[in-house]
Amino acid sequence: QVQLVESGGGSVQAGGSLRLSCAVSGSINRIYAMKWYRQIPGKQRELVASITRGGSTDYADSVKGRFTISEDNAKNTGYLQMNSLKPEDTAVYYCNAVVNLINFWGQGTQVTVSS
């Protein structure tokens, strides 16, 4: 079994920063990619950022220049550094990873940005 556990969410004022972590554990042969999504109640889950094992990254236009996705392959952990946070970044953030060619999701972590 593979598990993804997110941490690092919380409440912050606009302009502040948070770093989310996603620890992957279990029977891991290879992590092919890791992504961060976010979801606001009543709306579809939105892809925020992604990173491949080779290190290629991609970002939603709404977070480019503010968010940075990274990973520590030795620790099987991914990160989302979020700077210059805005109230519209408020959402539940989910980690997603392709592990052993299977898609796994974390439980989500709440990020709240107040104005």
N, C-alpha and C positions, 0 to 999 in steps of 0.2 A: 504494500500500500504506500501511496505517496500523499503527503500532507503539505499544505501551504498555510503558513501562519503569518498574518500581517500584524504589524505594530507601528506605533509612531503617530497615530491620528490624535486629534484633540481640537481644542479651540484656540484661535489666535486672532489678533486684530489684523485688519487690512494692512498690507505692507510687510507683514511678518513672514516667517519661514517655518516649515516643518519638513522632517525627513521620514518617509515611510519605508519600512523594511518588510521584506517577504522572505521568510526562511522556508526552504524546501527540505523536507526530510522523508526518510523511508527508503524504499528500494529504487535507488536512482542509478541508472546506467548513463544517461545523458540528458541534459537540459538543452533543448534546441532553441527555445526562445522564451522570453518573459515579457509580459505586457501588464500595463496598469490601465484599468477602466474606472469610470466613475458613473454614479447613477443618482439622480435626483428623483424623489418620489413622483410617480406619475409620468416619468419620462424614460426613454430607452437608455440602456447602458451605452456609454460613450467611450470610445478608445482614446486614451490620453497620450500614452507613450509606449513604445516597444523597443526591444533590443534583441538582436540575434546572438547566437553563441560567438559569432565572428566579431561582434561588437558594433554592428550597424544599428543605428538608432533612427527613430522616426517619431514625430510629435504632431499632435493636433495643433492646428493654427492658433487656437485660443491659448495655448500654453508655451508656444515657442519662445525661447529667450528667457523664460521664467522657470521652467521645470527641467530637470536633468535626470535621465534614467541611467542606471549603472548596475553592474553586478560584480560580485566577488565569487568567481567560479570555485575557488578553494573552499569557501564556506557555503556554497549552494544558496546564496542569498542575493536577492535583488533589492535595489533601492530606488526611491523616487524623491529627489531633492526638490522641494517646492519653495521658491522664493517669490517675493513681491505678490503675495497672495491677495486675492480679491474676493469680495463677498460672493461673486458668482462661481467661485471655485468650491463653494460649500456643497458637499455630496458625500455619499458613501463610496470609498475607494476600494476597488477589488484588484487583487493580484491574480494573474493568470499565467500559467506556465505549461509549455509543451514538454512533458517529461516522458522519455521512453516512447515518443510518438503519440502519447495520450495527453489530452487536454485536461488540466486540473485548475480548480478555482480555490481561492482563499475565502474566508468567511466575511471579509469586508471590514473596513475601519472608517469611522466617521471623522470627517474633517469639517469643521465649522469656522468660517471666517466672518468676523463681525466688522461692521463699518465704523 
